[in-house]
Amino acid sequence: MNARKIYELAYSLNYYAKGHSTSNKEWTTAVLNTLINALFVLVKKDIDLARRLDLILSENLNLTSDIYSFEKIRFNFMHNLIEYIFTQNNAKILRQFEFLQFENLIDLESGFRTAYDQVNEIYFHKD
């Protein structure tokens, strides 16, 4: 699927979710994770569309309860990846790795390191 279509679907899902507030935690978790996954795909395919989706999602996640802490941590990492691509300053990402190690969230840290390595390969690969 091309980046534009991913962005459009994520935008539509976000719009639908905002208009259909629910107390169903499973549904909200699925929506948040779908949007975060779409964001990462866009980070790898089209950084400008990723940045646009990041702005939209940041508004929503600021209003989201801490019962979705896992999703907030994942989104924050994606946001920091986007910032890193534009600034080449990885300090926030390294702090997140330290935090995850401190909290013994080894699997999550491993997944984030894989994402970080992929971004480095795509944007900063030196031949």
BAFI-3210 file (N, C-alpha, C; in Angstrom, 3 decimals, decimal comma, padded with zeros to 6 digits):
// residues 127
n [1|2|3|4|5|6|7|8|9|10|11|12|13|14|15|16|17|18|19|20|21|22|23|24|25|26|27|28|29|30|31|32|33|34|35|36|37|38|39|40|41|42|43|44|45|46|47|48|49|50|51|52|53|54|55|56|57|58|59|60|61|62|63|64|65|66|67|68|69|70|71|72|73|74|75|76|77|78|79|80|81|82|83|84|85|86|87|88|89|90|91|92|93|94|95|96|97|98|99|100|101|102|103|104|105|106|107|108|109|110|111|112|113|114|115|116|117|118|119|120|121|122|123|124|125|126|127]
n.u [000,857|000,533|002,113|000,462|-002,144|-002,088|-001,798|-004,248|-006,132|-005,427|-005,913|-008,689|-009,559|-008,747|-010,332|-012,895|-012,757|-012,519|-015,046|-016,686|-016,744|-015,894|-016,214|-015,026|-012,271|-010,709|-011,356|-010,491|-007,763|-007,030|-007,505|-005,681|-003,217|-003,273|-003,133|-000,630|001,009|000,569|001,735|004,448|004,953|004,667|006,793|008,876|008,281|007,375|008,349|007,308|004,501|004,341|005,069|002,879|000,761|001,704|001,424|-001,377|-002,041|-000,701|-002,214|-004,519|-003,505|-002,550|-004,829|-005,591|-006,225|-004,087|-004,413|-003,797|-001,039|001,015|000,551|000,953|003,683|004,744|003,856|005,225|007,842|007,787|007,295|009,674|011,449|010,790|011,522|014,265|015,054|014,893|016,579|018,851|019,626|019,889|019,389|016,988|015,903|017,865|017,602|015,060|015,589|017,220|015,361|013,507|015,133|015,668|013,102|012,822|011,705|012,335|011,630|010,099|012,020|013,805|012,258|011,981|014,652|015,111|013,410|014,679|017,162|016,271|015,363|017,783|019,115|017,538|017,543|020,112|022,077|025,291|027,199]
n.v [-001,177|002,218|005,189|007,499|006,416|004,968|007,081|008,433|006,483|006,206|008,806|008,920|006,890|007,994|010,322|009,155|007,788|009,923|011,047|009,095|008,437|006,108|003,882|001,524|-000,203|-002,076|-001,569|001,086|000,752|-000,872|000,900|003,001|001,601|000,762|003,241|004,144|002,169|002,679|005,180|004,522|003,040|005,086|006,700|005,239|005,263|007,802|010,622|013,197|012,889|011,313|013,138|014,891|013,192|012,618|015,107|015,311|013,044|013,622|015,615|014,194|012,176|013,613|014,130|011,702|009,177|007,946|005,238|004,190|003,990|002,402|002,731|005,465|005,629|004,247|005,929|008,288|007,464|007,097|009,727|010,891|009,562|010,709|013,364|012,945|012,158|014,574|016,269|014,859|014,398|012,210|012,102|012,061|009,626|007,835|008,310|007,248|004,540|004,030|004,502|002,425|000,212|000,638|000,290|-002,340|-003,219|-004,968|-006,309|-004,364|-002,360|-003,676|-003,906|-001,183|-000,528|-001,988|-000,619|001,883|001,187|000,490|002,972|004,374|002,940|003,522|006,382|007,332|005,769|004,954|004,544]
n.w [000,000|-000,774|000,599|000,736|000,745|003,138|004,942|004,463|005,284|007,993|008,869|008,447|010,209|012,643|012,670|012,707|015,158|016,957|016,717|017,683|020,526|023,011|025,799|025,707|026,344|024,938|022,244|021,961|022,520|020,355|018,223|018,822|018,683|016,015|014,706|015,606|014,540|011,817|011,709|012,084|009,768|007,914|008,729|007,717|004,999|004,015|005,175|005,423|005,345|007,604|009,564|009,428|010,255|012,791|014,088|014,201|015,743|018,113|019,300|020,060|021,766|023,886|025,261|026,158|028,549|031,198|031,378|029,039|028,876|027,731|024,994|024,832|025,426|023,228|021,134|021,816|021,380|018,581|017,810|018,713|017,018|014,547|015,052|015,423|012,833|011,476|012,951|013,600|016,148|018,647|021,368|022,942|022,203|023,101|025,833|026,209|025,748|027,976|030,038|029,536|029,993|032,717|033,758|033,241|030,839|028,635|026,232|024,917|024,677|022,968|020,627|020,037|019,591|017,280|015,510|015,565|014,443|011,873|010,933|010,949|008,963|006,715|006,517|007,144|006,091|005,212|002,365]
ca.u [000,000|001,380|002,112|-000,704|-003,315|-001,929|-002,114|-005,689|-006,853|-005,151|-006,640|-010,113|-009,766|-008,624|-011,532|-014,010|-012,591|-012,825|-016,483|-017,402|-016,115|-016,371|-015,525|-014,506|-010,810|-010,125|-011,529|-009,600|-006,398|-006,830|-007,422|-004,408|-002,114|-003,346|-002,633|000,811|001,640|000,521|002,740|005,779|005,061|004,904|008,163|009,770|007,926|007,183|008,531|006,434|003,181|004,493|005,053|001,492|-000,014|002,236|000,780|-002,774|-002,107|-000,220|-003,356|-005,404|-002,876|-002,440|-006,114|-005,857|-005,959|-002,883|-004,652|-003,190|000,376|001,821|000,374|001,602|005,129|005,019|003,703|006,322|009,029|007,624|007,480|011,109|012,106|010,582|012,392|015,637|015,299|015,084|017,646|019,959|019,953|019,236|019,431|015,706|015,760|018,758|016,981|013,964|016,197|017,630|014,137|012,951|016,025|015,425|011,800|012,915|010,814|013,366|011,034|009,736|013,278|014,322|011,457|012,337|016,000|014,950|012,846|015,751|018,119|015,650|015,386|019,171|019,425|016,801|017,846|021,501|022,955|026,493|027,743]
ca.v [000,000|003,406|006,047|008,388|005,628|004,692|008,327|008,689|005,535|006,574|010,054|008,574|006,154|008,968|011,163|008,321|007,517|011,153|011,279|007,973|008,169|004,877|003,495|000,184|-000,100|-002,900|-000,864|002,248|000,233|-001,309|002,099|003,683|000,805|000,828|004,556|004,194|001,318|003,430|006,236|003,959|002,734|006,364|007,126|004,524|005,464|009,204|011,338|014,370|012,412|010,874|014,344|015,380|012,296|012,820|016,305|014,978|012,089|014,232|016,311|013,206|011,443|014,505|014,067|010,303|008,760|007,158|003,791|003,838|004,364|001,670|003,395|006,774|005,398|003,910|007,138|009,192|006,982|007,421|011,178|011,148|009,098|011,742|014,484|012,509|012,185|015,961|016,959|013,924|014,384|011,021|012,134|011,630|008,193|007,143|008,400|006,276|003,224|003,943|004,381|001,081|-000,695|000,868|-000,299|-003,747|-003,453|-005,392|-006,598|-003,089|-001,720|-004,395|-003,478|000,203|-000,525|-002,455|000,514|002,881|000,678|000,602|004,394|004,700|002,320|004,227|007,812|007,716|004,704|005,426|003,520]
ca.w [000,000|-000,834|001,783|000,715|001,142|004,572|005,633|004,347|006,142|009,385|009,103|008,546|011,458|013,724|012,613|013,156|016,587|017,698|016,661|018,279|021,809|023,627|027,029|025,465|026,353|023,872|020,974|021,974|022,413|018,967|017,379|019,088|018,154|014,555|014,294|015,871|013,524|010,555|011,825|011,855|008,338|007,232|009,045|006,808|003,587|003,623|006,436|005,483|005,774|008,997|010,396|009,461|011,120|014,142|014,648|014,485|016,849|019,357|019,910|020,680|022,854|025,040|025,959|026,462|029,923|031,437|031,274|027,756|029,017|026,752|023,706|024,924|025,335|021,822|020,320|022,146|020,678|017,160|017,717|018,847|015,788|013,527|015,426|015,167|011,387|011,038|013,685|013,797|017,574|019,187|022,833|023,519|021,944|024,026|027,166|026,261|025,926|029,383|030,833|029,352|030,719|034,139|034,087|032,863|029,698|027,691|024,920|024,309|024,287|021,807|019,484|019,733|019,004|015,899|014,759|015,472|013,457|010,553|010,560|010,612|007,669|005,658|006,385|007,403|005,601|004,519|001,452]
c.u [000,901|001,151|000,879|-001,951|-003,258|-002,293|-003,617|-006,501|-006,651|-005,901|-008,127|-010,418|-009,705|-009,867|-012,750|-013,939|-012,914|-014,328|-017,316|-016,710|-016,739|-015,593|-014,959|-012,987|-010,172|-010,217|-010,565|-008,145|-006,091|-006,680|-006,074|-003,234|-002,103|-002,773|-001,125|001,564|001,664|001,577|004,133|005,980|005,352|006,297|009,129|009,505|007,885|007,201|007,636|005,014|003,230|004,414|003,632|000,627|000,421|001,578|-000,670|-002,867|-001,651|-001,329|-004,244|-004,767|-002,631|-003,712|-006,451|-005,415|-004,674|-003,148|-004,128|-001,706|001,264|001,753|001,030|003,123|005,517|004,911|004,864|007,609|008,945|007,836|008,971|011,896|011,986|011,485|013,855|015,977|015,600|016,274|018,942|020,475|019,176|019,160|018,127|015,485|016,635|018,220|015,828|014,509|016,608|016,426|013,569|013,820|015,777|014,128|011,724|011,899|011,684|012,795|010,663|010,990|013,852|013,570|011,792|013,725|015,953|014,415|013,911|016,783|017,562|015,678|016,802|019,551|018,768|017,333|019,326|022,506|024,107|027,026|029,238]
c.v [001,238|004,313|006,946|007,651|005,301|005,931|008,590|007,759|005,866|007,845|009,762|007,833|007,102|009,848|010,394|008,108|008,748|011,391|010,205|007,556|006,929|004,611|002,084|000,257|-000,904|-002,194|000,314|001,818|-000,187|-000,114|002,793|002,916|000,787|002,147|004,679|003,330|002,019|004,534|005,691|003,576|004,015|006,911|006,485|004,829|006,922|010,064|012,569|013,987|011,917|012,071|014,906|014,512|012,443|014,024|016,029|014,073|012,704|015,001|015,333|012,536|012,318|014,479|012,661|009,970|007,937|005,655|003,269|004,205|003,680|002,359|004,773|006,647|005,094|005,150|008,099|008,766|007,314|008,919|011,527|010,656|010,143|012,944|014,160|012,575|013,608|016,644|016,159|013,946|013,236|010,990|011,642|010,136|007,399|007,188|007,412|004,864|003,019|003,753|002,966|000,035|-000,590|000,204|-001,780|-004,121|-003,832|-005,669|-005,313|-002,349|-002,372|-003,998|-002,062|000,282|-001,005|-001,330|001,588|002,463|000,787|002,045|004,822|004,142|003,089|005,640|008,173|006,666|005,308|004,286|003,402]
c.w [000,000|000,385|001,849|001,203|002,638|005,379|005,617|005,245|007,622|009,760|009,301|009,840|012,645|013,809|013,131|014,671|017,431|017,771|017,316|019,570|022,441|024,905|026,898|025,310|025,223|022,520|020,892|021,834|020,982|018,027|017,575|018,486|016,630|014,049|014,506|014,859|012,165|010,565|011,542|010,386|007,556|007,524|008,052|005,332|003,149|004,884|006,540|005,886|007,217|009,939|010,513|010,377|012,570|014,817|015,040|015,707|018,165|020,060|020,667|021,885|024,072|025,878|026,432|027,877|030,016|031,461|029,932|027,756|027,986|025,393|023,706|024,801|023,888|020,935|020,565|021,436|019,188|016,917|017,782|017,636|014,682|013,804|015,113|013,675|010,915|011,711|013,776|015,233|018,210|020,714|023,466|023,327|022,903|025,450|027,288|026,430|027,383|030,297|030,736|030,037|032,216|034,592|033,729|031,777|028,493|026,298|024,188|023,845|023,029|020,533|019,060|019,095|017,547|015,019|014,531|014,423|012,038|010,051|010,182|009,248|006,522|005,431|006,482|006,947|004,807|003,651|001,590]
res [m|n|a|r|k|i|y|e|l|a|y|s|l|n|y|y|a|k|g|h|s|t|s|n|k|e|w|t|t|a|v|l|n|t|l|i|n|a|l|f|v|l|v|k|k|d|i|d|l|a|r|r|l|d|l|i|l|s|e|n|l|n|l|t|s|d|i|y|s|f|e|k|i|r|f|n|f|m|h|n|l|i|e|y|i|f|t|q|n|n|a|k|i|l|r|q|f|e|f|l|q|f|e|n|l|i|d|l|e|s|g|f|r|t|a|y|d|q|v|n|e|i|y|f|h|k|d]
***
